[in-house]
Amino acid sequence: MRHVLVTGGMGFIGSNFIPYFLEKYPDTFVINLDKLTYAGNPENLKEVESHPRYKFVQGDISNRELLHYLFTEFNIEGVIHFAAESHVDNSIKNPEVFVQTNVLGTFHLLNTAYQHWHEKPFVKKAGKENARFLHVSTDEVYGTLGETGYFTEKTPYQPNSPYSASKAGSDMLVRSYYHTFGLNVVVTNCSNNYGPKQHDEKLIPTIIRNALREKPIPIYGDGKNVRDWLYVLDHAKGIDLVFHKGRAGETYNIGGRNERDNNTIAKTICEILDKEKPRQNGKSYKELITYVEDRPGHDRRYAIDASKIEQELGWKADENFDTGIVKTIQWYLKKYLD
């Protein structure tokens, strides 16, 4: 039985990944370490809480004693590191916690893995020859794009928010543990995720929730900020591929090739809701769209070139935005209305 430590598994992406991973790999036991901050919701993993190959541990990735205990007790052979503070608005209000969790927390996790898997730099302990550390990052580390072009794995880092700067710092630490110590690491940088179990604070859940409650739907600035949207289960499948087949020390960008600006996102959701759950007054939910003061340092456009993971590992997104958003809305209709 292989034991894999997943950090931040009660969050949006982790809680979609864990059930998929448990089902696909019957020889794998998953230990889910999550601090249960505002973004971690135990309800997200109700479906596996009694699973015989799953254990939840509440704790902080910065707790070195806890990390050493888990690596020793469960003979951890793999780490999939989701845990992070990730909301840009919160990083503007309280940047320090982003540095503590995303930078220092990642350092403690890397260092613990190194101590348990290696005798010394580039010399692995017996039985730990295939142990691997996968770090989940974001396309925001690359900064912003103009109207054309795409982020590739070779794009220089230019983070523009405390959140993306802290993720860039964690990416660099992961890189350093590969080049200095020979730790078997891989990094994934993803575009904007959407789908079931996302925190209410994020754009798509906010649009759906406010629409259903007949409240203004807030859109930053002029609504023309563009993102590449990736369905969360497609992201999970990409992480799985990189964890098992990616080349050590490499970075793989995972994107959905589904660019949409925020205006289009809001209008598309409103049009679907107009059909699925019409307003009592007969008007379109689009009338609730309200433009609010823009976020400081709001990046204009992100878009990922996913050619590397597609060509090297055979990954491709199963969902386009038109199919994925319908599945997403159906899930939130049950959440908000049942």
Secondary structure, DSSP 4 states (H G I P E B T S, - for coil): -EEEEEESTTSHHHHHHHHHHHHH-TTEEEEEEE---TT--GGGGGGGTT-TTEEEEE--TT-HHHHHHHHHHHT--EEEE------HHHHHH-HHHHIIIIIIIHHHHHHHHHHHHEEETTEEPTT-TT-EEEEEEEGGGG----SS--B-TTSPP---SHHHHHHHHHHHHHHHHHHHH---EEEEEE-EEESTT--TTSHHHHHHHHHHTT--EEEETTS--EEEEEEHHHHHHHHHHHHHHSPTT-EEEE--S-EEEHHHHHHHHHHHHHHHS--TTS--GGGGEEEEPPPTT---B--B--HHHHHHH----S--HHHHHHHHHHHHHHHHH-
